[in-house]
Amino acid sequence: MTAPVIAAGGGRAALRRNFWRGVWRVLKRKPSRMVGMVIVLGFAFMGVFGPMFYPDPLPRDTAALYAPPSWEHPFGTDFEGTDVLALLVTGSRYVLLTALVTAVITVVVGAAIGLFAGFRRGRWDTVLMRITDMKLTIPGLPLLLVLSTIWKFTSALEMGLVLGLLGWGGVARAVRSQTLSLRERGFIEAARGLGLSTTHIIGRELLPSMAPFVAMNMLIAVTGAVYAQVGLFFLGVLPFEANNWGVMLNLAVFGGGAMSSPAALPYLMAPLLAILLLTLGIVLVVDAMDEIFNPRLREE
């Protein structure tokens, strides 16, 4: 019994090594993909460790209001004399944590409903898809406007929870479509013929096949969550209880006159450039993932 177990473990280790070698080859094939990985990892590092490098509260220099970019202040200062780069870094944790929570909830709920509905079909499929259709018809912005009157969204977890519960419908629909095609494959028919449970088939057979699709949807959900929360804070829909990029945009445009005053323009451009750079990094990583998990593209 020991030899087969060792052989199976060695086989799995070899598969893992071959997989990571393939990932490395795909990344090296286009330098832009490597740049995307560096960008995404850089933002992750900034969100986790960046705020630790700055005191709380951030220091203010009343003698340097809207100071131009310099070595001391790469993006200048804001209307209170606070370093814009410090605001950008400390505000990244709220934005990125919210995006991560939103993406996880969106993918977990959407994938679970889509997998179960697509595999079981029948009444379960009908009921779950009607619930999904109802969810897709609920306008997110008016609902958030109502919630903002009773909920301050001071925590990134709260914001992520709400955005995640509002955003899983599209993922559920897409995963269900993929599941309907996979359930007719031979390995699924064999598993059903062996009498394996629904939980086993979905968790051990269907989910691994769907993992690449789910992973890419998770990255795409991150960008959607960033746009949603930044937009809400920029519009002033939510109270400014926490520093983040949306608050910076709102204060730069409506409080600092960045659209008409060149002095406040760096304060406006810093969060916009961060959002653009994060989006670019995620797009490049998704492009790499598409080739990693698509054998036809790898062959080309």
Secondary structure, DSSP 8 states (H G I E B T S, - for coil): -HHHHHHHHHHHHHHHHHHHHHHHHHHHHSHHHHHHHHHHHHHHHHHHHGGGGS-SS----TT-TT----SS-TT-B-TTS-BHHHHHHHHHHHHHHHHHHHHHHHHHHHHHHHHHHHHH-HHHHHHHHHHHHHHHHS-HHHHHHHHHTT----SHHHHHHHHHHHH-HHHHHHHHHHHHHHTTSHHHHHHHHTT--HHHIIIIIIHHHHHHHHHHHHHHHHHHHHHHHHHHHHTT-S---S--HHHHHHIIIIIS-TTT-GGGHHHHHHHHHHHHHHHHHHHHHHHHHHHHH-HHHHH-
